[in-house]
Amino acid sequence: MLSEKDYPEIYNNYVRLVPNGDIKEVLLKQREETVSLLSSISKETAGSAYAEEKWTVKEVIGHITDTERIMSERLLRFSRGDSTPLPGYNDEQYVREAEFNRFSMAELLESFSAVRGSTLALLKMLPGSAWEKEGTANNGRFTVRGLAAVIAGHELHHKRILKERYLASDS
């Protein structure tokens, strides 16, 4: 059972969005919903931001994917008993350096789907005892269970922003 001791308090806004149930099923369903939601948006919408200094839709998808890569690496390491404290990362720099706008939405969604598939494969292979293991990343304590919830919640947070601020008029 997930508790607030499974992740740093700063992630409460993400994790509270995650529905109850098997996290693997939640993540699988999210992948299907996100790809469905974004696969048919216009090129103009995909390359647009809702305000000055905000990311484009493409950059948001790239950010979700990069963050999942990082959280999954943390999850792998902690699940294997690696107690090395892991650093944080600068998401603004990652988005800037990646130049996500040069890719098509199809390419970005393929990358997102592949990363989510890798995360799901990792979670399916975890022994039961691994879910309780913990480690430190970005100066915060996480359990493996908490990291899985953060992955799901982070995507839900950004998907809500995409729906409310980017896609409301792209119907």
Residue pairs with C-beta under 8 A, 6 or more apart in sequence:
2 15
2 145
2 146
2 149
4 12
5 143
6 142
6 143
6 145
6 146
6 149
7 15
7 140
7 141
7 142
7 143
7 146
7 147
7 149
7 150
8 138
8 140
8 141
8 142
10 140
11 146
11 150
11 153
13 153
13 157
14 149
14 150
14 153
14 154
14 156
14 157
15 146
15 149
15 150
15 153
16 153
17 152
17 153
17 156
17 157
17 160
18 26
18 149
18 152
18 153
18 156
19 26
23 123
23 145
23 148
23 149
23 152
24 120
24 123
24 124
26 152
27 116
27 119
27 120
27 123
27 148
27 151
27 152
28 120
30 116
30 152
30 155
30 156
30 159
31 112
31 113
31 116
31 117
31 120
33 159
34 109
34 112
34 155
34 159
35 109
35 112
35 113
37 159
37 162
37 163
37 167
38 46
38 57
38 61
38 105
38 109
38 162
39 105
39 106
39 109
41 57
41 105
41 167
41 170
42 170
43 105
45 57
45 166
45 167
45 170
46 56
46 57
46 58
46 105
47 56
47 57
47 58
47 101
48 56
48 57
48 166
49 55
49 56
49 59
49 166
50 165
50 166
51 165
55 63
55 95
56 100
56 101
57 105
57 162
57 166
57 167
58 100
58 101
58 103
58 105
58 108
59 95
59 100
59 101
60 158
60 161
60 162
60 166
61 100
61 105
61 108
61 109
61 112
62 95
62 98
62 100
62 103
62 108
62 111
63 91
63 94
63 95
63 100
63 158
64 112
64 154
64 155
64 158
65 108
65 111
65 112
65 115
66 91
66 94
66 95
66 98
67 91
67 151
67 154
68 112
68 115
68 116
68 119
68 151
68 154
68 155
69 115
70 89
71 147
71 150
71 151
71 154
72 115
72 118
72 119
72 122
72 147
72 151
74 86
74 135
74 137
74 142
74 147
75 119
75 122
75 123
75 144
75 147
75 148
75 151
76 122
77 84
77 86
77 135
78 133
78 134
78 135
78 142
78 143
78 144
78 147
79 122
79 126
79 130
79 131
79 133
79 144
80 130
81 133
82 135
83 135
83 136
84 135
85 135
85 136
85 137
85 139
86 135
86 136
86 137
86 138
87 137
87 138
88 137
88 138
88 139
89 138
100 108
119 151
123 148
126 144
130 144
131 143
131 144
131 145
132 143
132 144
132 145
133 143
133 144
134 141
134 142
134 143
134 144
134 146
135 141
135 142
136 142
142 150
